[in-house]
Amino acid sequence: MMKLFELNFLELLATPHSPAELASALHPRLGVAFGGPSVGAVDTLPEPATIEISETGRRAGSTSGEPDAALRARFTSSGISVRMEDSETILEAAESAGLEPRTGCRRGVCHRCVRPLTDGVSRNSRDGTISAAGDTVRICVSTAMTDVEVDL
């Protein structure tokens, strides 16, 4: 299986990038917002640009300062959809919905909980890896950055 999207935010943010480079490097559903002065009719963003990411590492709220919207996890095989708490892993969301996914260590080491991510973007809390639709994720250490769908 080919990796469609894998990105470590720390590596991305550690080197200078233009707004266009950042936008092309990030998954389109991530909700990236560029800050800076109003650009009016100009069709390029001014330098420097900033990425707004909340303290939890999730997408930032709207530019009006509204808080992050609640995220949802949908489990495609079971047809169950649940609201995810701020720091809840996909495994914890599945268990709170009454599902019993296969697990082992619950620390991301044994890989028994690996499941296909069919939609959305998640972040591995162990190593910061960002995964998108088409990737497989360890649901015991993965938190949603957008609404997610997992084959479970």
QUITA-V486898 format. One line per field, one symbol per residue. ss: DSSP state (H for helix, E for strand, L for the rest). phi: phi as a letter, one per 30 degrees, with the letter a starting at -180 (. if undefined). burial: 1 if it has 24 or more other C-alpha atoms within 12 Angstrom, else 0. Layout:
# QUITA-V486898
ss = ???
phi = ???
burial = ???
This chain:
# QUITA-V486898
ss = LLLLLEEEHHHHHHLLLLHHHHHHHLLLLLLLLELLLLLLLLLLLLLLLLELELLLLLELLLLLLLLLLLEEEEELLLLEEEEELLLLEHHHHHHHLLLLLLLLLLLLLLLLLEEEEEELEEEELLLLEEEELLLEEELLLEEELLLEEELL
phi = .dddabacedddddcdbdeddddddcddcdidbcckddchddcbddcdcbccbdedidedddddiddeddcbcccddcicbbdcdecddddddddddjdbddbbdibicdidcdbdccajbbbdddbidcbbejdcbdddbccdcbebbbda
burial = 00001110100000000010010011101111110000000000000011111000111110000001001111100000111111111111111000001010010000001111111111111000111111111111111111111111
